[in-house]
């Protein structure tokens, strides 16, 4: 898993652009937790966030333990308007 900083260094794009592009493709990070927020992730098909606030610490899913591989996001693709 890459951090936003690593993603920016690898692609040469700015942090704001990387974050906004991830959001447009359904990725997010939940607020709260031991580090102030969860890692960037895409929720399962059911739409349930494994990092939903209020869960017990033992019930949360760690990013490395997720069975599904995240789908690849092309940051060079033009943004798709959802209006």
PDB file with SEQRES, HELIX, SHEET and CRYST1 records, atoms N, CA, C and O in Angstrom:
SEQRES   1 A   83  UNK UNK UNK UNK UNK UNK UNK UNK UNK UNK UNK UNK UNK          
SEQRES   2 A   83  UNK UNK UNK UNK UNK UNK UNK UNK UNK UNK UNK UNK UNK          
SEQRES   3 A   83  UNK UNK UNK UNK UNK UNK UNK UNK UNK UNK UNK UNK UNK          
SEQRES   4 A   83  UNK UNK UNK UNK UNK UNK UNK UNK UNK UNK UNK UNK UNK          
SEQRES   5 A   83  UNK UNK UNK UNK UNK UNK UNK UNK UNK UNK UNK UNK UNK          
SEQRES   6 A   83  UNK UNK UNK UNK UNK UNK UNK UNK UNK UNK UNK UNK UNK          
SEQRES   7 A   83  UNK UNK UNK UNK UNK                                          
HELIX    1 AA1 UNK A    4  UNK A   11  1                                   8    
HELIX    2 AA2 UNK A   15  UNK A   24  1                                  10    
HELIX    3 AA3 UNK A   57  UNK A   59  5                                   3    
HELIX    4 AA4 UNK A   63  UNK A   65  5                                   3    
CRYST1    1.000    1.000    1.000  90.00  90.00  90.00 P 1           1          
ATOM      1  N   UNK A   1       0.845  -1.173   0.000  1.00  0.00           N  
ATOM      2  CA  UNK A   1       0.000   0.000   0.000  1.00  0.00           C  
ATOM      3  C   UNK A   1       0.887   1.231   0.000  1.00  0.00           C  
ATOM      4  O   UNK A   1       1.890   1.277   0.712  1.00  0.00           O  
ATOM      5  N   UNK A   2       0.526   2.222  -0.787  1.00  0.00           N  
ATOM      6  CA  UNK A   2       1.294   3.463  -0.891  1.00  0.00           C  
ATOM      7  C   UNK A   2       0.636   4.581  -0.099  1.00  0.00           C  
ATOM      8  O   UNK A   2      -0.586   4.631   0.042  1.00  0.00           O  
ATOM      9  N   UNK A   3       1.463   5.464   0.408  1.00  0.00           N  
ATOM     10  CA  UNK A   3       0.937   6.676   1.017  1.00  0.00           C  
ATOM     11  C   UNK A   3       0.713   7.701  -0.094  1.00  0.00           C  
ATOM     12  O   UNK A   3       1.195   7.522  -1.212  1.00  0.00           O  
ATOM     13  N   UNK A   4      -0.004   8.758   0.209  1.00  0.00           N  
ATOM     14  CA  UNK A   4      -0.221   9.822  -0.767  1.00  0.00           C  
ATOM     15  C   UNK A   4       1.130  10.425  -1.169  1.00  0.00           C  
ATOM     16  O   UNK A   4       1.350  10.725  -2.342  1.00  0.00           O  
ATOM     17  N   UNK A   5       2.024  10.599  -0.207  1.00  0.00           N  
ATOM     18  CA  UNK A   5       3.341  11.154  -0.501  1.00  0.00           C  
ATOM     19  C   UNK A   5       4.100  10.270  -1.482  1.00  0.00           C  
ATOM     20  O   UNK A   5       4.679  10.770  -2.446  1.00  0.00           O  
ATOM     21  N   UNK A   6       4.101   8.963  -1.245  1.00  0.00           N  
ATOM     22  CA  UNK A   6       4.769   8.029  -2.151  1.00  0.00           C  
ATOM     23  C   UNK A   6       4.128   8.050  -3.534  1.00  0.00           C  
ATOM     24  O   UNK A   6       4.825   7.999  -4.547  1.00  0.00           O  
ATOM     25  N   UNK A   7       2.805   8.124  -3.575  1.00  0.00           N  
ATOM     26  CA  UNK A   7       2.095   8.191  -4.852  1.00  0.00           C  
ATOM     27  C   UNK A   7       2.493   9.444  -5.629  1.00  0.00           C  
ATOM     28  O   UNK A   7       2.697   9.394  -6.842  1.00  0.00           O  
ATOM     29  N   UNK A   8       2.601  10.556  -4.924  1.00  0.00           N  
ATOM     30  CA  UNK A   8       2.983  11.817  -5.571  1.00  0.00           C  
ATOM     31  C   UNK A   8       4.410  11.749  -6.098  1.00  0.00           C  
ATOM     32  O   UNK A   8       4.689  12.220  -7.201  1.00  0.00           O  
ATOM     33  N   UNK A   9       5.310  11.168  -5.319  1.00  0.00           N  
ATOM     34  CA  UNK A   9       6.699  11.038  -5.762  1.00  0.00           C  
ATOM     35  C   UNK A   9       6.802  10.116  -6.977  1.00  0.00           C  
ATOM     36  O   UNK A   9       7.581  10.383  -7.892  1.00  0.00           O  
ATOM     37  N   UNK A  10       6.027   9.043  -6.990  1.00  0.00           N  
ATOM     38  CA  UNK A  10       6.088   8.066  -8.080  1.00  0.00           C  
ATOM     39  C   UNK A  10       5.461   8.599  -9.375  1.00  0.00           C  
ATOM     40  O   UNK A  10       5.901   8.248 -10.470  1.00  0.00           O  
ATOM     41  N   UNK A  11       4.436   9.444  -9.246  1.00  0.00           N  
ATOM     42  CA  UNK A  11       3.713   9.901 -10.434  1.00  0.00           C  
ATOM     43  C   UNK A  11       4.018  11.340 -10.835  1.00  0.00           C  
ATOM     44  O   UNK A  11       3.764  11.735 -11.973  1.00  0.00           O  
ATOM     45  N   UNK A  12       4.562  12.124  -9.907  1.00  0.00           N  
ATOM     46  CA  UNK A  12       4.852  13.523 -10.211  1.00  0.00           C  
ATOM     47  C   UNK A  12       3.645  14.437 -10.138  1.00  0.00           C  
ATOM     48  O   UNK A  12       3.705  15.574 -10.606  1.00  0.00           O  
ATOM     49  N   UNK A  13       2.538  13.958  -9.553  1.00  0.00           N  
ATOM     50  CA  UNK A  13       1.360  14.822  -9.416  1.00  0.00           C  
ATOM     51  C   UNK A  13       1.293  15.382  -7.998  1.00  0.00           C  
ATOM     52  O   UNK A  13       1.983  14.902  -7.099  1.00  0.00           O  
ATOM     53  N   UNK A  14       0.477  16.376  -7.813  1.00  0.00           N  
ATOM     54  CA  UNK A  14       0.350  17.016  -6.506  1.00  0.00           C  
ATOM     55  C   UNK A  14      -0.581  16.217  -5.599  1.00  0.00           C  
ATOM     56  O   UNK A  14      -1.444  15.481  -6.077  1.00  0.00           O  
ATOM     57  N   UNK A  15      -0.399  16.367  -4.288  1.00  0.00           N  
ATOM     58  CA  UNK A  15      -1.191  15.628  -3.296  1.00  0.00           C  
ATOM     59  C   UNK A  15      -2.686  15.901  -3.466  1.00  0.00           C  
ATOM     60  O   UNK A  15      -3.492  14.973  -3.404  1.00  0.00           O  
ATOM     61  N   UNK A  16      -3.060  17.156  -3.677  1.00  0.00           N  
ATOM     62  CA  UNK A  16      -4.473  17.493  -3.830  1.00  0.00           C  
ATOM     63  C   UNK A  16      -5.075  16.748  -5.018  1.00  0.00           C  
ATOM     64  O   UNK A  16      -6.179  16.212  -4.922  1.00  0.00           O  
ATOM     65  N   UNK A  17      -4.354  16.713  -6.131  1.00  0.00           N  
ATOM     66  CA  UNK A  17      -4.843  16.032  -7.332  1.00  0.00           C  
ATOM     67  C   UNK A  17      -4.997  14.539  -7.072  1.00  0.00           C  
ATOM     68  O   UNK A  17      -5.988  13.936  -7.484  1.00  0.00           O  
ATOM     69  N   UNK A  18      -4.028  13.942  -6.396  1.00  0.00           N  
ATOM     70  CA  UNK A  18      -4.097  12.512  -6.084  1.00  0.00           C  
ATOM     71  C   UNK A  18      -5.303  12.205  -5.204  1.00  0.00           C  
ATOM     72  O   UNK A  18      -6.040  11.256  -5.473  1.00  0.00           O  
ATOM     73  N   UNK A  19      -5.512  12.996  -4.160  1.00  0.00           N  
ATOM     74  CA  UNK A  19      -6.642  12.773  -3.246  1.00  0.00           C  
ATOM     75  C   UNK A  19      -7.980  12.934  -3.957  1.00  0.00           C  
ATOM     76  O   UNK A  19      -8.874  12.104  -3.794  1.00  0.00           O  
ATOM     77  N   UNK A  20      -8.118  13.982  -4.735  1.00  0.00           N  
ATOM     78  CA  UNK A  20      -9.381  14.214  -5.443  1.00  0.00           C  
ATOM     79  C   UNK A  20      -9.660  13.120  -6.469  1.00  0.00           C  
ATOM     80  O   UNK A  20     -10.811  12.723  -6.651  1.00  0.00           O  
ATOM     81  N   UNK A  21      -8.615  12.626  -7.144  1.00  0.00           N  
ATOM     82  CA  UNK A  21      -8.797  11.553  -8.113  1.00  0.00           C  
ATOM     83  C   UNK A  21      -9.212  10.266  -7.420  1.00  0.00           C  
ATOM     84  O   UNK A  21     -10.093   9.555  -7.903  1.00  0.00           O  
ATOM     85  N   UNK A  22      -8.584   9.963  -6.293  1.00  0.00           N  
ATOM     86  CA  UNK A  22      -8.977   8.771  -5.534  1.00  0.00           C  
ATOM     87  C   UNK A  22     -10.444   8.868  -5.107  1.00  0.00           C  
ATOM     88  O   UNK A  22     -11.187   7.892  -5.214  1.00  0.00           O  
ATOM     89  N   UNK A  23     -10.859  10.034  -4.626  1.00  0.00           N  
ATOM     90  CA  UNK A  23     -12.252  10.224  -4.209  1.00  0.00           C  
ATOM     91  C   UNK A  23     -13.220  10.000  -5.372  1.00  0.00           C  
ATOM     92  O   UNK A  23     -14.276   9.392  -5.194  1.00  0.00           O  
ATOM     93  N   UNK A  24     -12.863  10.488  -6.561  1.00  0.00           N  
ATOM     94  CA  UNK A  24     -13.733  10.332  -7.731  1.00  0.00           C  
ATOM     95  C   UNK A  24     -13.920   8.872  -8.117  1.00  0.00           C  
ATOM     96  O   UNK A  24     -14.936   8.507  -8.710  1.00  0.00           O  
ATOM     97  N   UNK A  25     -12.934   8.030  -7.778  1.00  0.00           N  
ATOM     98  CA  UNK A  25     -13.022   6.610  -8.097  1.00  0.00           C  
ATOM     99  C   UNK A  25     -13.538   5.776  -6.925  1.00  0.00           C  
ATOM    100  O   UNK A  25     -13.419   4.551  -6.943  1.00  0.00           O  
ATOM    101  N   UNK A  26     -14.115   6.429  -5.900  1.00  0.00           N  
ATOM    102  CA  UNK A  26     -14.756   5.713  -4.806  1.00  0.00           C  
ATOM    103  C   UNK A  26     -13.856   5.372  -3.630  1.00  0.00           C  
ATOM    104  O   UNK A  26     -14.286   4.648  -2.732  1.00  0.00           O  
ATOM    105  N   UNK A  27     -12.637   5.861  -3.603  1.00  0.00           N  
ATOM    106  CA  UNK A  27     -11.730   5.609  -2.488  1.00  0.00           C  
ATOM    107  C   UNK A  27     -11.939   6.677  -1.428  1.00  0.00           C  
ATOM    108  O   UNK A  27     -12.293   7.811  -1.748  1.00  0.00           O  
ATOM    109  N   UNK A  28     -11.722   6.323  -0.172  1.00  0.00           N  
ATOM    110  CA  UNK A  28     -11.824   7.295   0.914  1.00  0.00           C  
ATOM    111  C   UNK A  28     -11.042   6.810   2.115  1.00  0.00           C  
ATOM    112  O   UNK A  28     -10.550   5.682   2.133  1.00  0.00           O  
ATOM    113  N   UNK A  29     -10.927   7.670   3.125  1.00  0.00           N  
ATOM    114  CA  UNK A  29     -10.365   7.252   4.403  1.00  0.00           C  
ATOM    115  C   UNK A  29     -11.307   7.728   5.492  1.00  0.00           C  
ATOM    116  O   UNK A  29     -11.770   8.869   5.482  1.00  0.00           O  
ATOM    117  N   UNK A  30     -11.585   6.833   6.433  1.00  0.00           N  
ATOM    118  CA  UNK A  30     -12.509   7.145   7.511  1.00  0.00           C  
ATOM    119  C   UNK A  30     -11.787   7.915   8.608  1.00  0.00           C  
ATOM    120  O   UNK A  30     -10.618   7.652   8.893  1.00  0.00           O  
ATOM    121  N   UNK A  31     -12.476   8.855   9.217  1.00  0.00           N  
ATOM    122  CA  UNK A  31     -11.901   9.633  10.310  1.00  0.00           C  
ATOM    123  C   UNK A  31     -11.887   8.804  11.583  1.00  0.00           C  
ATOM    124  O   UNK A  31     -12.728   7.927  11.778  1.00  0.00           O  
ATOM    125  N   UNK A  32     -10.924   9.092  12.444  1.00  0.00           N  
ATOM    126  CA  UNK A  32     -10.823   8.415  13.732  1.00  0.00           C  
ATOM    127  C   UNK A  32      -9.828   7.276  13.705  1.00  0.00           C  
ATOM    128  O   UNK A  32      -9.182   7.023  12.688  1.00  0.00           O  
ATOM    129  N   UNK A  33      -9.710   6.596  14.822  1.00  0.00           N  
ATOM    130  CA  UNK A  33      -8.782   5.478  14.908  1.00  0.00           C  
ATOM    131  C   UNK A  33      -7.467   5.896  15.538  1.00  0.00           C  
ATOM    132  O   UNK A  33      -7.279   7.064  15.878  1.00  0.00           O  
ATOM    133  N   UNK A  34      -6.562   4.952  15.692  1.00  0.00           N  
ATOM    134  CA  UNK A  34      -5.312   5.232  16.400  1.00  0.00           C  
ATOM    135  C   UNK A  34      -4.403   6.237  15.688  1.00  0.00           C  
ATOM    136  O   UNK A  34      -3.605   6.903  16.347  1.00  0.00           O  
ATOM    137  N   UNK A  35      -4.500   6.362  14.387  1.00  0.00           N  
ATOM    138  CA  UNK A  35      -3.653   7.299  13.650  1.00  0.00           C  
ATOM    139  C   UNK A  35      -4.437   8.516  13.163  1.00  0.00           C  
ATOM    140  O   UNK A  35      -3.923   9.288  12.354  1.00  0.00           O  
ATOM    141  N   UNK A  36      -5.657   8.700  13.633  1.00  0.00           N  
ATOM    142  CA  UNK A  36      -6.480   9.840  13.237  1.00  0.00           C  
ATOM    143  C   UNK A  36      -7.352   9.575  12.027  1.00  0.00           C  
ATOM    144  O   UNK A  36      -8.340  10.276  11.809  1.00  0.00           O  
ATOM    145  N   UNK A  37      -6.996   8.564  11.230  1.00  0.00           N  
ATOM    146  CA  UNK A  37      -7.798   8.194  10.062  1.00  0.00           C  
ATOM    147  C   UNK A  37      -7.363   6.811   9.599  1.00  0.00           C  
ATOM    148  O   UNK A  37      -6.287   6.328   9.953  1.00  0.00           O  
ATOM    149  N   UNK A  38      -8.216   6.187   8.806  1.00  0.00           N  
ATOM    150  CA  UNK A  38      -7.891   4.877   8.243  1.00  0.00           C  
ATOM    151  C   UNK A  38      -7.001   5.067   7.019  1.00  0.00           C  
ATOM    152  O   UNK A  38      -6.841   6.189   6.539  1.00  0.00           O  
ATOM    153  N   UNK A  39      -6.422   3.984   6.511  1.00  0.00           N  
ATOM    154  CA  UNK A  39      -5.722   4.104   5.230  1.00  0.00           C  
ATOM    155  C   UNK A  39      -6.741   4.347   4.112  1.00  0.00           C  
ATOM    156  O   UNK A  39      -7.927   4.065   4.280  1.00  0.00           O  
ATOM    157  N   UNK A  40      -6.282   4.866   2.984  1.00  0.00           N  
ATOM    158  CA  UNK A  40      -7.163   5.008   1.829  1.00  0.00           C  
ATOM    159  C   UNK A  40      -7.610   3.618   1.420  1.00  0.00           C  
ATOM    160  O   UNK A  40      -6.796   2.699   1.333  1.00  0.00           O  
ATOM    161  N   UNK A  41      -8.909   3.460   1.168  1.00  0.00           N  
ATOM    162  CA  UNK A  41      -9.446   2.162   0.764  1.00  0.00           C  
ATOM    163  C   UNK A  41     -10.743   2.367   0.003  1.00  0.00           C  
ATOM    164  O   UNK A  41     -11.360   3.431   0.052  1.00  0.00           O  
ATOM    165  N   UNK A  42     -11.135   1.324  -0.695  1.00  0.00           N  
ATOM    166  CA  UNK A  42     -12.407   1.316  -1.404  1.00  0.00           C  
ATOM    167  C   UNK A  42     -13.286   0.294  -0.708  1.00  0.00           C  
ATOM    168  O   UNK A  42     -12.868  -0.847  -0.511  1.00  0.00           O  
ATOM    169  N   UNK A  43     -14.494   0.683  -0.333  1.00  0.00           N  
ATOM    170  CA  UNK A  43     -15.385  -0.208   0.403  1.00  0.00           C  
ATOM    171  C   UNK A  43     -15.787  -1.411  -0.433  1.00  0.00           C  
ATOM    172  O   UNK A  43     -15.720  -1.386  -1.662  1.00  0.00           O  
ATOM    173  N   UNK A  44     -16.205  -2.464   0.257  1.00  0.00           N  
ATOM    174  CA  UNK A  44     -16.640  -3.684  -0.426  1.00  0.00           C  
ATOM    175  C   UNK A  44     -17.897  -3.417  -1.244  1.00  0.00           C  
ATOM    176  O   UNK A  44     -18.491  -2.343  -1.152  1.00  0.00           O  
ATOM    177  N   UNK A  45     -18.288  -4.378  -2.027  1.00  0.00           N  
ATOM    178  CA  UNK A  45     -19.465  -4.239  -2.887  1.00  0.00           C  
ATOM    179  C   UNK A  45     -20.714  -3.918  -2.069  1.00  0.00           C  
ATOM    180  O   UNK A  45     -21.601  -3.205  -2.539  1.00  0.00           O  
ATOM    181  N   UNK A  46     -20.784  -4.445  -0.843  1.00  0.00           N  
ATOM    182  CA  UNK A  46     -21.947  -4.182   0.009  1.00  0.00           C  
ATOM    183  C   UNK A  46     -21.998  -2.725   0.475  1.00  0.00           C  
ATOM    184  O   UNK A  46     -23.021  -2.275   0.991  1.00  0.00           O  
ATOM    185  N   UNK A  47     -20.896  -1.986   0.294  1.00  0.00           N  
ATOM    186  CA  UNK A  47     -20.875  -0.587   0.679  1.00  0.00           C  
ATOM    187  C   UNK A  47     -20.559  -0.358   2.138  1.00  0.00           C  
ATOM    188  O   UNK A  47     -20.621   0.778   2.609  1.00  0.00           O  
ATOM    189  N   UNK A  48     -20.218  -1.415   2.873  1.00  0.00           N  
ATOM    190  CA  UNK A  48     -19.911  -1.288   4.286  1.00  0.00           C  
ATOM    191  C   UNK A  48     -18.427  -0.967   4.445  1.00  0.00           C  
ATOM    192  O   UNK A  48     -17.566  -1.690   3.944  1.00  0.00           O  
ATOM    193  N   UNK A  49     -18.147   0.108   5.138  1.00  0.00           N  
ATOM    194  CA  UNK A  49     -16.763   0.522   5.373  1.00  0.00           C  
ATOM    195  C   UNK A  49     -16.195  -0.292   6.526  1.00  0.00           C  
ATOM    196  O   UNK A  49     -16.763  -0.280   7.618  1.00  0.00           O  
ATOM    197  N   UNK A  50     -15.080  -1.005   6.312  1.00  0.00           N  
ATOM    198  CA  UNK A  50     -14.498  -1.802   7.392  1.00  0.00           C  
ATOM    199  C   UNK A  50     -13.900  -0.937   8.498  1.00  0.00           C  
ATOM    200  O   UNK A  50     -13.585  -1.450   9.571  1.00  0.00           O  
ATOM    201  N   UNK A  51     -13.741   0.341   8.264  1.00  0.00           N  
ATOM    202  CA  UNK A  51     -13.164   1.252   9.246  1.00  0.00           C  
ATOM    203  C   UNK A  51     -14.209   2.186   9.842  1.00  0.00           C  
ATOM    204  O   UNK A  51     -13.868   3.237  10.385  1.00  0.00           O  
ATOM    205  N   UNK A  52     -15.479   1.807   9.742  1.00  0.00           N  
ATOM    206  CA  UNK A  52     -16.564   2.657  10.219  1.00  0.00           C  
ATOM    207  C   UNK A  52     -16.338   3.027  11.691  1.00  0.00           C  
ATOM    208  O   UNK A  52     -16.087   2.149  12.517  1.00  0.00           O  
ATOM    209  N   UNK A  53     -16.425   4.322  12.023  1.00  0.00           N  
ATOM    210  CA  UNK A  53     -16.247   4.745  13.411  1.00  0.00           C  
ATOM    211  C   UNK A  53     -17.240   4.050  14.339  1.00  0.00           C  
ATOM    212  O   UNK A  53     -18.385   3.796  13.966  1.00  0.00           O  
ATOM    213  N   UNK A  54     -16.786   3.750  15.543  1.00  0.00           N  
ATOM    214  CA  UNK A  54     -17.652   3.109  16.518  1.00  0.00           C  
ATOM    215  C   UNK A  54     -17.433   1.619  16.631  1.00  0.00           C  
ATOM    216  O   UNK A  54     -17.958   0.996  17.553  1.00  0.00           O  
ATOM    217  N   UNK A  55     -16.671   1.021  15.720  1.00  0.00           N  
ATOM    218  CA  UNK A  55     -16.371  -0.404  15.812  1.00  0.00           C  
ATOM    219  C   UNK A  55     -15.317  -0.625  16.884  1.00  0.00           C  
ATOM    220  O   UNK A  55     -14.525   0.273  17.172  1.00  0.00           O  
ATOM    221  N   UNK A  56     -15.302  -1.792  17.466  1.00  0.00           N  
ATOM    222  CA  UNK A  56     -14.273  -2.167  18.416  1.00  0.00           C  
ATOM    223  C   UNK A  56     -12.959  -2.358  17.669  1.00  0.00           C  
ATOM    224  O   UNK A  56     -12.962  -2.740  16.499  1.00  0.00           O  
ATOM    225  N   UNK A  57     -11.843  -2.098  18.331  1.00  0.00           N  
ATOM    226  CA  UNK A  57     -10.533  -2.184  17.684  1.00  0.00           C  
ATOM    227  C   UNK A  57     -10.268  -3.571  17.118  1.00  0.00           C  
ATOM    228  O   UNK A  57      -9.666  -3.688  16.051  1.00  0.00           O  
ATOM    229  N   UNK A  58     -10.695  -4.614  17.797  1.00  0.00           N  
ATOM    230  CA  UNK A  58     -10.456  -5.974  17.331  1.00  0.00           C  
ATOM    231  C   UNK A  58     -11.273  -6.331  16.108  1.00  0.00           C  
ATOM    232  O   UNK A  58     -10.940  -7.285  15.404  1.00  0.00           O  
ATOM    233  N   UNK A  59     -12.329  -5.594  15.840  1.00  0.00           N  
ATOM    234  CA  UNK A  59     -13.211  -5.918  14.720  1.00  0.00           C  
ATOM    235  C   UNK A  59     -12.796  -5.219  13.430  1.00  0.00           C  
ATOM    236  O   UNK A  59     -13.325  -5.527  12.362  1.00  0.00           O  
ATOM    237  N   UNK A  60     -11.853  -4.280  13.519  1.00  0.00           N  
ATOM    238  CA  UNK A  60     -11.474  -3.555  12.306  1.00  0.00           C  
ATOM    239  C   UNK A  60     -10.597  -4.416  11.413  1.00  0.00           C  
ATOM    240  O   UNK A  60      -9.878  -5.297  11.885  1.00  0.00           O  
ATOM    241  N   UNK A  61     -10.667  -4.149  10.125  1.00  0.00           N  
ATOM    242  CA  UNK A  61      -9.901  -4.893   9.139  1.00  0.00           C  
ATOM    243  C   UNK A  61      -8.630  -4.124   8.839  1.00  0.00           C  
ATOM    244  O   UNK A  61      -8.684  -2.923   8.574  1.00  0.00           O  
ATOM    245  N   UNK A  62      -7.504  -4.783   8.875  1.00  0.00           N  
ATOM    246  CA  UNK A  62      -6.247  -4.149   8.518  1.00  0.00           C  
ATOM    247  C   UNK A  62      -6.094  -4.166   7.006  1.00  0.00           C  
ATOM    248  O   UNK A  62      -6.526  -5.118   6.356  1.00  0.00           O  
ATOM    249  N   UNK A  63      -5.493  -3.140   6.439  1.00  0.00           N  
ATOM    250  CA  UNK A  63      -5.371  -3.013   4.991  1.00  0.00           C  
ATOM    251  C   UNK A  63      -4.621  -4.190   4.379  1.00  0.00           C  
ATOM    252  O   UNK A  63      -4.977  -4.625   3.283  1.00  0.00           O  
ATOM    253  N   UNK A  64      -3.599  -4.722   5.041  1.00  0.00           N  
ATOM    254  CA  UNK A  64      -2.828  -5.826   4.487  1.00  0.00           C  
ATOM    255  C   UNK A  64      -3.599  -7.140   4.522  1.00  0.00           C  
ATOM    256  O   UNK A  64      -3.235  -8.082   3.817  1.00  0.00           O  
ATOM    257  N   UNK A  65      -4.653  -7.222   5.323  1.00  0.00           N  
ATOM    258  CA  UNK A  65      -5.416  -8.456   5.461  1.00  0.00           C  
ATOM    259  C   UNK A  65      -6.592  -8.542   4.495  1.00  0.00           C  
ATOM    260  O   UNK A  65      -7.283  -9.560   4.466  1.00  0.00           O  
ATOM    261  N   UNK A  66      -6.834  -7.505   3.709  1.00  0.00           N  
ATOM    262  CA  UNK A  66      -7.977  -7.513   2.815  1.00  0.00           C  
ATOM    263  C   UNK A  66      -7.764  -8.546   1.718  1.00  0.00           C  
ATOM    264  O   UNK A  66      -6.691  -8.615   1.118  1.00  0.00           O  
ATOM    265  N   UNK A  67      -8.785  -9.344   1.460  1.00  0.00           N  
ATOM    266  CA  UNK A  67      -8.685 -10.425   0.484  1.00  0.00           C  
ATOM    267  C   UNK A  67      -8.708  -9.897  -0.944  1.00  0.00           C  
ATOM    268  O   UNK A  67      -7.990 -10.410  -1.802  1.00  0.00           O  
ATOM    269  N   UNK A  68      -9.521  -8.882  -1.209  1.00  0.00           N  
ATOM    270  CA  UNK A  68      -9.652  -8.364  -2.564  1.00  0.00           C  
ATOM    271  C   UNK A  68      -8.523  -7.400  -2.865  1.00  0.00           C  
ATOM    272  O   UNK A  68      -8.171  -6.562  -2.035  1.00  0.00           O  
ATOM    273  N   UNK A  69      -7.961  -7.521  -4.048  1.00  0.00           N  
ATOM    274  CA  UNK A  69      -6.966  -6.564  -4.498  1.00  0.00           C  
ATOM    275  C   UNK A  69      -7.705  -5.303  -4.944  1.00  0.00           C  
ATOM    276  O   UNK A  69      -8.729  -5.401  -5.620  1.00  0.00           O  
ATOM    277  N   UNK A  70      -7.209  -4.125  -4.579  1.00  0.00           N  
ATOM    278  CA  UNK A  70      -7.879  -2.908  -5.024  1.00  0.00           C  
ATOM    279  C   UNK A  70      -7.755  -2.768  -6.530  1.00  0.00           C  
ATOM    280  O   UNK A  70      -6.744  -3.149  -7.120  1.00  0.00           O  
ATOM    281  N   UNK A  71      -8.787  -2.222  -7.141  1.00  0.00           N  
ATOM    282  CA  UNK A  71      -8.719  -2.049  -8.585  1.00  0.00           C  
ATOM    283  C   UNK A  71      -7.749  -0.924  -8.901  1.00  0.00           C  
ATOM    284  O   UNK A  71      -7.580   0.004  -8.109  1.00  0.00           O  
ATOM    285  N   UNK A  72      -7.123  -1.009 -10.044  1.00  0.00           N  
ATOM    286  CA  UNK A  72      -6.113  -0.042 -10.435  1.00  0.00           C  
ATOM    287  C   UNK A  72      -6.777   1.273 -10.815  1.00  0.00           C  
ATOM    288  O   UNK A  72      -7.800   1.284 -11.501  1.00  0.00           O  
ATOM    289  N   UNK A  73      -6.203   2.364 -10.376  1.00  0.00           N  
ATOM    290  CA  UNK A  73      -6.710   3.690 -10.671  1.00  0.00           C  
ATOM    291  C   UNK A  73      -5.715   4.402 -11.560  1.00  0.00           C  
ATOM    292  O   UNK A  73      -4.541   4.521 -11.209  1.00  0.00           O  
ATOM    293  N   UNK A  74      -6.168   4.876 -12.703  1.00  0.00           N  
ATOM    294  CA  UNK A  74      -5.317   5.609 -13.622  1.00  0.00           C  
ATOM    295  C   UNK A  74      -5.484   7.091 -13.326  1.00  0.00           C  
ATOM    296  O   UNK A  74      -6.527   7.678 -13.616  1.00  0.00           O  
ATOM    297  N   UNK A  75      -4.449   7.692 -12.747  1.00  0.00           N  
ATOM    298  CA  UNK A  75      -4.528   9.104 -12.381  1.00  0.00           C  
ATOM    299  C   UNK A  75      -4.372  10.020 -13.583  1.00  0.00           C  
ATOM    300  O   UNK A  75      -4.577  11.228 -13.465  1.00  0.00           O  
ATOM    301  N   UNK A  76      -4.012   9.467 -14.741  1.00  0.00           N  
ATOM    302  CA  UNK A  76      -3.889  10.283 -15.939  1.00  0.00           C  
ATOM    303  C   UNK A  76      -5.202  10.373 -16.707  1.00  0.00           C  
ATOM    304  O   UNK A  76      -5.318  11.162 -17.644  1.00  0.00           O  
ATOM    305  N   UNK A  77      -6.195   9.570 -16.316  1.00  0.00           N  
ATOM    306  CA  UNK A  77      -7.478   9.550 -17.023  1.00  0.00           C  
ATOM    307  C   UNK A  77      -8.235  10.845 -16.720  1.00  0.00           C  
ATOM    308  O   UNK A  77      -8.131  11.371 -15.612  1.00  0.00           O  
ATOM    309  N   UNK A  78      -8.982  11.359 -17.672  1.00  0.00           N  
ATOM    310  CA  UNK A  78      -9.782  12.563 -17.419  1.00  0.00           C  
ATOM    311  C   UNK A  78     -10.886  12.258 -16.405  1.00  0.00           C  
ATOM    312  O   UNK A  78     -11.413  11.146 -16.357  1.00  0.00           O  
ATOM    313  N   UNK A  79     -11.216  13.243 -15.614  1.00  0.00           N  
ATOM    314  CA  UNK A  79     -12.260  13.077 -14.606  1.00  0.00           C  
ATOM    315  C   UNK A  79     -13.605  12.844 -15.265  1.00  0.00           C  
ATOM    316  O   UNK A  79     -13.914  13.436 -16.299  1.00  0.00           O  
ATOM    317  N   UNK A  80     -14.396  11.986 -14.663  1.00  0.00           N  
ATOM    318  CA  UNK A  80     -15.731  11.680 -15.178  1.00  0.00           C  
ATOM    319  C   UNK A  80     -16.738  12.484 -14.367  1.00  0.00           C  
ATOM    320  O   UNK A  80     -16.794  12.359 -13.144  1.00  0.00           O  
ATOM    321  N   UNK A  81     -17.509  13.282 -15.021  1.00  0.00           N  
ATOM    322  CA  UNK A  81     -18.507  14.092 -14.337  1.00  0.00           C  
ATOM    323  C   UNK A  81     -19.699  13.218 -13.959  1.00  0.00           C  
ATOM    324  O   UNK A  81     -20.220  12.465 -14.782  1.00  0.00           O  
ATOM    325  N   UNK A  82     -20.125  13.330 -12.694  1.00  0.00           N  
ATOM    326  CA  UNK A  82     -21.257  12.537 -12.225  1.00  0.00           C  
ATOM    327  C   UNK A  82     -22.472  13.426 -11.983  1.00  0.00           C  
ATOM    328  O   UNK A  82     -23.217  13.208 -11.028  1.00  0.00           O  
ATOM    329  N   UNK A  83     -22.676  14.416 -12.831  1.00  0.00           N  
ATOM    330  CA  UNK A  83     -23.829  15.312 -12.654  1.00  0.00           C  
ATOM    331  C   UNK A  83     -25.036  14.798 -13.342  1.00  0.00           C  
ATOM    332  O   UNK A  83     -26.091  15.431 -13.293  1.00  0.00           O  
TER     333      UNK A  83                                                      
END                                                                             
